[in-house]
Amino acid sequence: MTGYHIAATVGDIGHVAGFVVDDEAWAIRYIEVSTQNWWPGKKVLVSPDWINEVSWTASKVYVSLSRETIKTGPEFVESMPITREYESQLHLHYGRSPYWLREGEHESSFSMSGV
């Protein structure tokens, strides 16, 4: 899926640049979206839970988020650790419930690695 275009509810917004994996739970927590073709150098994270469809023939990932919402999302900086505070800000921005509430996690942070 790396390189696939991200299709928001009203047009394309970027492409899949990578994945963020929770190496304790063995789960893909986020898809790294590069918006460099639309806004210079910005990367944001989108949860796989927010994907509506993946089109293998069109090489697109369709998400249930608007372009504006993704555009104004908290920037993802690969060199910075992903903390629970950052994740809370991310989920609040997108208006989505955090995965750790569904999974019963209460830890303040954990190890993640980019793929």
N, C-alpha and C positions, 0 to 999 in steps of 0.2 A: 504493500500500500504506500510505501514511501514514494513521494512524487505525485501521488494522486491529488487532483484538485479538490478543494473543499467547497461544496455548494451550500451556501446559506439559504435561508428562506426566500431571499430576494437577490439571487445571483452569486457568482463565485467570489471568494474572499481570500484564498491563499492555497497552499498545498501542504501535504503531510511531509514534515521534515524529519520526524522521528517519533519515538515513543518514550514515555516515562514509566518504568516498571517498578512496582513495589517488590523488592527482592526478599521480603519477609513473607508476604502473602502470595507470592507468585502470581501477581495480577498486573495487567496493563491498566494503570490508573489514568493516564492522560495521553492524548495525541498532541504532539508538538506541531502547531500550525505556523508556518512562515507566511507572513503577509507582505513580503518584500516586493512582490509585483504590484501591490496596491499602495503600501506605505513603507518607506525605506527602513529595512532592518528589524522591524518589530516581529517578535514571536510571542504567541499566546498558547495557552493550554486549553484543550477541550476534552471532556470526559467521553470515553467510548459509550457510556450510557446515553449520551445525547445524540448518537448517530441514529438516523432513521433508516438508512439504506447504504449499501456499498454496491456500486455498479462496476463490475470487473471489466465489462466491454467498453464503458465510457471512461474508465479510470477516474471515477469520482466518488467522493464520500459526501453523502447528503446529511446535514445536521439540522436539528430543529431550533436553530438560533438565527437571529437576523445578522446581516452584515455589520450593522452599526454596533450591535452588542459585542460581536467578536472584535471589531475594530477598537472599541474602547475597553476591552478586557485588560486585566492586569498583565503587564509584560512579564514574559518568562525569560530569565537570564540563566543560561546553562551553568554558569560558574557559581551561582548562588544555590544554597540548599533549599529544598522545598520543605517549608515548615508547616505545621498545622495552622498557624496564623495566616500564611499565604494561601493555603488551601481554603480556609474559611472565607477569606476575601474573594477568592475566585468563585466559589459556589454562591456567595451572596450576590456578586455582580451578575452572574447568570441566572439568579433566582431559582436555583436548584438545590434540593436537599443533599447534604454531604453523604458520601458513601459510608463513612465510619458510623453514622447514626443507624443506617440500615444493617451494618455488619456488627454492631455492638462494640466497636473499638472505642477506647477512651484514652489512648496514649496521646501525648502532646506532640510527638514527632516520631519518625521512623526513617529508615534508610531507603532511599530511592535511587535508581540509576537510570540514566538515559540510554536508549538503544538507537 
